[in-house]
Amino acid sequence: MTKTGLFIGLITLDLTYMTTNYPEKNQKVVANNYTITAGGPATNAAVTFSYFNNQTTLLCGLGNHPITNLIKADLEKHNVTIQDLDKNRSEPPPVSSIITTQDTGDRAVISINATKSQISKELIFPEIIDNIDIVLIDGHQIAASLEIAQFAKSKNIPIVIDGGSWKPGFEEILPFVDYAICSANFYPPNCESQESVFAYLESLNIPNIAITQGEKPIKYLSQGKFGNVEVPKINAVDTLGAGDIFHGAFCHYIFDRKFTKALANAANIAAHSCQYFGTRQWVNSTICIF
């Protein structure tokens, strides 16, 4: 059954290059391959959610700079609806430059994120969540996300957070969250271990918590029970966006209400994506839908 998802957070233009190795100081390197796509955690998650034939809306402040046409074209191709709350913005959107090394699939990213393109909370209205089945927040639009979280909670719409890293203001949103899916780099203030991260999130009454660790097993705490979910072993071509893709797939699979199964299926999708260069090639590949 088709579901509807609202994704709020970072939207960028990603310029991604595949190279044999990283350039050294004052060195020019010729790339072996490149892609230009829309990027950002919520954006890549939205594309993934749409991949499963769900109705997908990306809430953002994109504006009308010429560069935005490249972002819009990519998202239109993948059936993601853009709800732009700052259509008159003339400044360029955030642009990320990414280098992926051919032998390892590791990547280096430089970006200014969403610090200069924040959406005012005054632009958020309750009707935004009409007919929405799930909300994902990546933490790059804290003020607007808090408004969305409050509206969603009042209507019992499940809220997922992509905790890639701690961002000031997350502490206000977390009490509304149903699923906290964090990376191993997510450390709230005064937390110095994964155990303390679990304890902090559990103290906010978040019922389902997971910490992804790349190729290592996913750790989770669900309804008071700890456990691990194994992830597929692969030879990675490119790890860019794997976490974002994981979150988008999780938003699809969690409608079965089985937390650990959703984590495992999302891990399979993310692992599959890592076997292709960039964040879009996997979409056009043959894959078994779990």
Secondary structure, DSSP 8 states (H G I E B T S, - for coil): ---EEEEES--EEEEEEEESS---TT-----SEEEEEEESHHHHHHHHHHHTT-EEEEEE---S-TTHHHHHHHHHHTTEEEEES-TT--S---EEEEEEETTT--EEEE--TTTTS---GGG--GGGGTT--EEEE-SSSHHHHHHHHHHHHHTT--EEEEESS--TTHHHHGGG-SEEEEETT---TT--SHHHHHHHHHHTT-SEEEEEETTEEEEEEETTEEEEE-------S--TTHHHHHHHHHHHHGGG--HHHHHHHHHHHHHHHTTSSTTTGGGGS-----
